[in-house]
Each structure stands twice: as C-alpha cells, then as structure tokens.
Amino acid sequence: MKKKVALLVAAAMLSTTVLAGCGGGSKGTDESKGSEQGTTTAAGETAGGLDLAVQIGPDPETLDPALNSAIDGANMIIHGFETLLTFDEENNVVPGQAESYEVSDDGLTYTFHLRDGLKWSDGSDLTAEDFVYSYKRLANPLTAAPYAYDMLCMVKGYDAILNLGEDATEEETLAAVDGLAVSAPDAKTFVVELANPCVYYDKISAFAVLSPVKKDIIEANGDQWAINPETYVGNGALRMKEWVPGSYILYEKNPYYWDAEKVTVNTVKFVLMEDANASYSAYKTGEIMMAKDIPSEEVPSLMGTEDFHIAPIMGTYYISFNLQKAPFDNEKVREALSLAIDRKYIAETVTQGTYSPATNFVGPGISDAAPGSSFEEVTRENNGGDFFNVDNYEADLEKAKQLLAEAGYPDGQGFPTVEYMTNDAKYHKPIAEYLQSAWKELGINTDIKIVEWSTFTPTRRNGDFEIARNGWVYDYDDPSNMINLLETNNGNNDGKYSNPEFDALVEKARTTADKEEHYKLLHEAENMLLEDTAMAPVAYENDFWVQSPKLKGTWHSPYGYWYFMYATVEE
C-alpha cells in the first residue's frame, strides 16, 4: 500500500493577503485572485489587468533558478517559474506543476503527478522529462549550483556525485549524474527515490531552485540563456519581456501558464535600484507602487503610516568569520568578537526597532516536532535559557577581553587590523560602523569594505574576506535549512567551518524517519555551532517596505518573497 497525499487544486485558489507574518498568520486586506481581473480602473491599469511597477532590489546576480542564492533574484524567479509544489499565502504546501503526489510506505519514493497540458512560456509542451533534466543539471558539479547539496543530498545516487574526485573525467562525471535516482515513467509522472527518508521533502519540492528549466534552450545558449528575454523560457505565471541592465526587468503575463485566467496583471516592472534614496523617491513620485529599499533615516517618520509595512521573516542576520584565515581560525578570537557585540543596542538603536536581537542562531517562526510548537522555545526550555543573554552585555564584554588575552592578544595588542566586508543597503553600513566601534573596545581596529551587491555574494562565497556580513532567510519551515549552512560540503558555507561531529549530527537528522529525533538532533547541532562560534548571530530580521494603500492582492511570505501576479488597484 502507498500513502496518498491528495493536493486539491482548490487549495491553490485561496484569497491573497497584503501581509503575512511568520507562518503566514498575519493578514492584510483579502482579495480574490480572479474576481478583480479586468474590473478595476487605475493609473497603469487596462481592461486586461494591471501594469505594475515595484522595486525589490538592484540587478540580480543571476536569474538561473539553479544558480541563484539571493532573495532579490528569487523574488523574480518565483514569478517566472513554478515548482512541483509551491507555498500559498498561508505558507502551506499546495499544488504547483504537480496536482498530487504519493509517498511510499517506507518514505523513500515520491511520485508526482503533473497537471494536464502543462506548457513552457514559449508554448511548447512541458513534461516529466524536463524535471529529470533539471534535477540532474542541478546535481552536475559543472553547474556549480550553491544549493545542489542541500536540495539533493537525500536523493539516491547523489553520494556518487559527491564523491567524485577533482580529477574525475567528464565521462565519469556524467555517469555519476546520470545515476541520480529521478525518472519519468511517462510524460505526466515524475519519480524521486531517496536514499533515506526525509521528513520535510515536500517543502524542499516547493523551493524555487528545483524549478524546471528547458534543456534545448540551455544547451543552445549556455550561461546566456538566463539574461536574454528571448531565451529565458519558464513555466510560471509571468514571463520575461525585457531586461535593461541597471534600469528594469519587465515581466508580462504568461498566456501558457496553467492557471493564467486568475493572473490579474498585464505586466510587472521590477525597477532595478540599489540606492534606497532613489527607490524611495521613485515611490513618492508614483513611479513605483512598492519599494523594498527605503532610507533608514525615514523609518521613524514612516512608522504608523498606512504606506509603511513591517513583517517578520524567518531569518537571521549573522557574521561570517573566514576560518581559513588567521586569527579567525582561533575559536577564542571568534568568541571574543561575538561577545563584544551589544545585540540589544543593534536592534533597538542601530536598526531603530525594525530588527530583534538574536539570542540563538535559529530564531522565531520555525516549527519544532509537535504541531504548533516553536524550535526557539524548545531550545530555550532545553538549555535553561538563550545562548546569548542580551541584557548581560557588560559582563559579556569583560569575558570577551579575557578570551582575547587568552588567545594571545591582551587589550588587542598584536591583533591585525580587521577587514569587515558588507554591501551598502538598509542597515548594513550602520551595523558595520557599530561593529567597528564595538571591536575597538577590545583594542581591535576595523576597516570597513563596502562592496557592490552584484559582486558581494560571489566574493563572500569564494572566501575573499576576513569577516563579512551574512544572513539567511529560510527557504522552507525546517531548522535544518539554516543549521545545515555550516555543513562542510554546503555550497553556502561561506566561512568554511568544518566539524566532522557536526556533519554527522546533521546527516543523521536529515536521514531519520523519526520526526522527534530529527528535531532533537538539530537542537544538538545548533548548540555545537554556537559553542564553536562557527558564526556570530546578530539579529532576527524583519522586512520593512512602503506600498501604496491602493495596491491590493499582493502578499509577503515569511521567506522574504513578494507575490505580485494577483495584484489589483483600488481607487
């Protein structure tokens, strides 16, 4: 017998919300996705739907679903692509390209049943073989996908890819990739075989990195396929029409999308701006109806206005130490730098109350084993409190000075000048300036290196830094999504932390079929990271933005995504 997981199409037709808090519980104004199509009139709106302009960031590093690891790029990708499963505005896993799926009794085989008549945005047929190609492309080491390990390490056959040596031939690599246990018994059936059970695999299947991509397009165009609207073929609610670097990316309604009749926009123009003053000015003049990036100095006056929105996201702002560079390979040095941070001051003063002080690595909003439980609360109960007592800064600072002396740098003597790398958006620079002053209390001098966003993440990923701003917003509701970042083989392990004992814990958590054991092991793993000061948590993030009160039918997810495909405007 198989366990049938019925995902009804009706589940994807829930009403949308303007805001969603952690877990999707906080709502704004409800709008029916379909009821307003072509019925409202407003500037920029026609009988067929809305022509909307918004700002969510600058030029993305990439819009290739397999290569992207940034929120701004993901926000665009989710409009142009759709995965087997997806998340609705209440953060529930609902049907995407698959209308249903089955899980075998042993939890090792997932069988997805695709909808009838699926099409690519160029009108050609989309079949299960397209998912086979896309999963294997993600797995291929030559693709160099940052998320490959996270998304596929539980799939049968991936271990052979992982164990390929650096001197593996192309033939050996392709043979290993071909052994990944994904298959298409027919055009509408896609099967994934796992090496071990994975209690959160449904959530993984809803993550944008696993979007299907078109084989013939990529083989004909190589890396250029994702920057040219003519070759950027997807399967989502919208499709790219134009990309003017440094100016805007224009998406239009995809007539071949399986649920196109409920899409209410004609176009969505993503205005590309990195400067918060410029994006806020564009909002005030009416050029755009929503701006993600606003000047921090404007926040106090905006709070309480109908334009200003603040919503928690499941994410942590943290600092990465490059453990491959001295003196950051010294655990006492890392702990001293971490303890010298007044997290409460950063949250309340530097970020003007828009962030919350980090007391652990995994923050609020993430579930534990029991229904309705909180991983953070269970951590607190297990440990008799938080790892960081944010009301104990003075004592922590004294301990930091002692640790630095034990590491061989009394009062900072002999400690090299530190380079802290960040990009200049939102509160990143003010936080960097605070850290500069905080570490000065230890006798340590810090140079701040501001890097443009387009090169910031690849520079950090390549390890070309000493200390760097970092942060992670969850891709799905499971603590492993953040904790596993520090696994040795994880492509997003920017600081190159490596601890075999930690790796064994997260591997066991990943492969157990026992949900309670899964979370228990992750609690142990989080404690180990914090004890090792593998990184330094700073704050729990919130998203804050301005949006016209007239703009309805959009929603913001706890993963930091905005959904605009069902937007309408009310006068």
Secondary structure, DSSP 8 states (H G I E B T S, - for coil): -EEEE---GGGGG--B-S---GGG------B-TTTTTTT---TTEETTEEEEEEEEESS-S---TTT--SHHHHHHHHHH---SEEE-TTS-EEESSEEEEEEETTS-EEEEEE-TT-B-TTS-B--HHHHHHHHHHHH-GGG--TTHHHHHTTBTTHHHHHT--TT--HHHHHHHHHTSSEEEEETTEEEEEBSS--TTHHHHTTSGGG----HHHHHHHGGGGGT-TTT----SSEEEEEEETTTEEEEEE-TTSTTGGG--EEEEEEEE---HHHHHHHHHTTS-SEES---GGGHHHHTTSTTEEEEEEEEEEEEEE-TTSTTTTSHHHHHHHHHT--HHHIIIIITTTSSEE-SSSS-TT-B-SSTT-BHHHHHHHHHTS-SS-TT-HHHHHHHHHHHHHHTT-GGGTT---EEEEE--STTHHHHHHHHHHHHHTTT--EEEEE--HHHHHHHHHTT--SEEEEEEE-SSS-THHHHGGGSTT-TT-TT----HHHHHHHHHHHH-S-HHHHHHHHHHHHHHHHHHTSSEEEEEEEEEEEE-TTEES-EE-TTS-EE-TT-EE--
